Amino acid sequence: MQSKSAAACGAAKGLNRRDVLAGGAALVALSVLGCGLLGSQGARAAVVAADQRADVVRHLLAAAAKEAIEILTKSEGFWNSSVARVGLPDLFKSQPSLSETQKSALMYEQNRLAEEAVREVAPRARAPIAKLEVPDTDEILSGSFTAATSYLRAQVGMGLIEAMTPILVEILKKHDDSYTVKVVKSLPEVTLAQAAAAMAVEADNAIWYEVGVQEASLRRDPEASGDPLLIAAFGDA
């Protein structure tokens, strides 16, 4: 009889980007894609001294965020990511005047524009990690393989969206001849600021998904980080 975990891994093979990016279950989907990423690492993490466990979480998040940003800011980084392709905002998807071909073109362009936004926002996005308060380190270290990402996202809240929105407004102004701007100008009920805010929401989701994937990867293979603290916490005994 097939185990539940084996069945989950089999189901993961049928997931596409749209499945992964759908709704509030994205972090669950990340775990499914990892085929067993919901395991516990409490026994191994316990070898790290109690006063160092918050640093383990910070190091883990700093490394995951750094890797995610490097991936996403490459040419077509968002577009080519298995989980972090930026979705088309509803204000564009809901326009009956736009064909599916036009929507696809908009989605591709907005993934490219997101690269620019992340390059500018990256220092501010990573800054909170160094001072992050982690009251329950054991819960994070022994939790799911995206537990630290989930915690950081809850602490940051709307911070990334608020930081990226004005950046995206300026990017859209700079690319005044872009297809996105042309479409916005053709829609009397949509402003450039509204478009930028909607794009920021989608980019925010994508960034967190990629950070979660990188966190899971570091937990599974901490040696790749070269960080002694992560290796001690998550490496083979």
C-alpha positions in Angstrom: 0.0 0.0 0.0 1.4 3.4 -1.0 2.3 5.6 2.0 0.8 9.1 2.4 4.3 10.7 1.9 4.8 8.7 -1.3 1.4 9.7 -2.5 2.2 13.3 -1.8 5.4 13.1 -3.8 3.6 11.6 -6.6 1.0 14.3 -6.6 3.8 16.9 -6.5 5.1 15.7 -9.9 1.8 16.8 -11.4 2.0 20.4 -10.0 2.8 23.2 -12.3 3.6 26.8 -11.5 0.0 27.9 -11.4 -0.8 25.1 -8.9 2.1 26.1 -6.7 1.3 29.8 -6.8 -2.4 29.4 -6.1 -3.9 30.9 -3.0 -2.7 30.8 0.6 -1.5 27.2 0.4 1.8 28.2 -1.3 4.1 27.3 1.5 2.3 23.9 1.9 2.9 23.4 -1.8 6.6 24.2 -1.3 6.7 21.4 1.2 5.0 19.0 -1.2 7.4 19.9 -3.9 10.3 19.0 -1.6 8.8 15.5 -1.1 8.9 15.2 2.6 10.0 18.7 3.6 7.6 18.6 6.6 9.9 16.5 8.7 11.4 17.4 12.1 15.1 18.4 12.7 14.7 18.9 16.4 17.1 16.1 17.4 20.0 17.4 15.3 19.3 21.1 16.0 19.5 20.3 19.7 23.3 20.0 19.5 23.5 23.7 19.1 23.7 25.6 22.3 20.5 27.3 23.4 22.0 30.8 23.2 23.0 30.2 19.6 19.7 28.9 18.2 18.4 32.4 17.3 21.6 32.9 15.4 21.0 29.7 13.5 17.6 31.0 12.4 19.1 34.3 11.4 21.9 32.7 9.5 19.5 30.3 7.8 17.2 33.2 6.7 20.1 35.4 5.6 21.5 32.6 3.4 18.1 31.7 2.0 17.3 35.3 1.2 20.7 35.9 -0.4 20.4 32.9 -2.6 16.7 33.7 -3.5 17.6 37.3 -4.5 20.6 36.1 -6.6 18.3 33.7 -8.5 15.4 36.1 -9.0 17.6 39.1 -10.1 19.2 37.1 -12.9 17.9 37.7 -16.4 14.4 36.0 -16.5 15.0 34.9 -12.9 11.4 35.2 -11.8 10.1 33.8 -15.1 12.3 30.7 -15.0 11.8 29.9 -11.3 9.9 26.7 -10.7 7.9 28.4 -7.9 8.4 32.2 -8.1 7.0 33.2 -11.5 5.1 36.4 -10.8 1.4 36.1 -11.4 -0.6 38.6 -13.5 -2.5 40.9 -11.1 -6.3 40.6 -11.1 -6.8 44.1 -12.4 -5.3 42.9 -15.7 -6.7 39.4 -15.7 -10.2 40.8 -15.2 -10.0 43.0 -18.3 -12.3 41.5 -21.0 -10.7 43.7 -23.6 -7.4 41.8 -23.2 -6.8 38.5 -25.1 -5.0 35.6 -23.5 -2.0 36.3 -25.7 -1.9 39.9 -24.5 -2.2 38.8 -20.9 0.7 36.3 -21.4 2.8 39.2 -22.8 1.9 41.4 -19.8 2.8 38.6 -17.4 6.2 38.0 -19.0 7.0 41.7 -19.1 6.0 42.2 -15.4 8.2 39.3 -14.4 11.1 41.2 -16.0 10.1 44.5 -14.3 10.1 42.6 -11.0 13.8 41.8 -11.5 14.5 45.6 -11.5 12.4 46.2 -8.4 14.1 43.4 -6.4 17.5 44.7 -7.3 16.6 48.0 -5.7 14.7 46.7 -2.7 17.1 43.8 -1.8 19.2 45.7 0.8 16.0 46.8 2.6 14.5 43.3 2.3 17.5 41.6 4.0 18.2 44.3 6.7 15.5 43.1 9.2 17.1 39.6 9.4 20.2 40.6 11.4 18.0 42.1 14.2 15.2 39.6 14.0 13.9 38.6 17.4 13.2 34.8 17.6 11.4 34.0 20.8 10.7 30.3 20.0 13.7 29.0 18.2 13.0 25.3 18.9 9.6 25.5 17.2 11.2 26.9 14.1 14.3 24.7 14.0 12.2 21.5 14.6 9.3 22.6 12.4 8.7 22.4 8.7 11.5 23.0 6.3 10.0 26.5 5.5 9.2 27.4 9.2 11.8 30.2 9.3 10.5 31.8 6.1 6.9 31.6 7.4 8.0 33.3 10.6 10.0 36.1 8.9 7.1 36.7 6.5 4.7 37.1 9.4 7.1 39.6 11.0 7.7 41.6 7.8 4.0 41.8 7.0 3.3 44.3 4.2 6.9 45.7 4.4 8.1 44.4 1.1 5.0 45.4 -0.7 5.2 48.9 0.7 8.8 49.2 -0.2 8.4 47.8 -3.8 5.3 49.8 -4.8 7.0 53.3 -5.2 10.0 51.6 -6.8 7.7 49.9 -9.3 5.9 53.3 -10.0 9.3 54.8 -10.9 10.2 51.7 -13.0 7.0 52.0 -14.9 7.6 55.7 -15.5 11.1 55.0 -16.7 9.7 52.3 -19.1 7.0 54.6 -20.4 7.0 52.7 -23.7 6.5 49.3 -22.1 3.4 47.2 -22.9 2.3 47.3 -19.3 2.2 51.2 -19.3 0.4 51.2 -22.7 -2.3 48.9 -21.3 -2.6 50.9 -18.1 -3.1 54.1 -20.2 -5.8 52.3 -22.2 -7.8 51.4 -19.0 -9.4 54.6 -17.7 -10.2 52.9 -14.3 -6.6 51.9 -13.6 -3.8 54.2 -12.5 -0.1 53.6 -12.7 0.1 53.6 -8.9 -2.7 50.9 -8.7 -0.9 48.8 -11.3 2.4 49.1 -9.4 0.7 48.2 -6.1 -0.9 45.1 -7.7 2.4 44.1 -9.2 4.1 44.5 -5.9 1.7 42.1 -4.2 2.4 39.4 -6.8 6.2 40.0 -6.6 6.0 39.8 -2.8 4.4 36.3 -3.0 7.0 35.1 -5.5 9.9 36.3 -3.4 8.7 34.5 -0.3 8.1 31.3 -2.3 11.7 31.4 -3.5 13.1 32.1 -0.1 11.1 29.1 1.2 12.6 26.9 -1.4 16.1 28.1 -0.6 15.5 27.6 3.2 14.4 24.0 2.5 17.5 23.4 0.4 19.8 24.7 3.1 18.2 22.5 5.7 18.7 19.5 3.5 22.2 20.4 2.4 23.7 22.8 4.9 27.3 21.9 3.8 26.6 23.8 0.6 26.4 27.0 2.6 29.8 26.7 4.1 28.4 28.1 7.4 29.6 26.2 10.4 26.5 27.2 12.4 24.1 25.8 9.8 26.2 22.7 9.4 26.2 22.1 13.1 22.4 22.5 13.3 21.3 20.6 10.2 24.2 18.5 9.0 24.7 14.8 9.4 25.5 13.7 13.0 
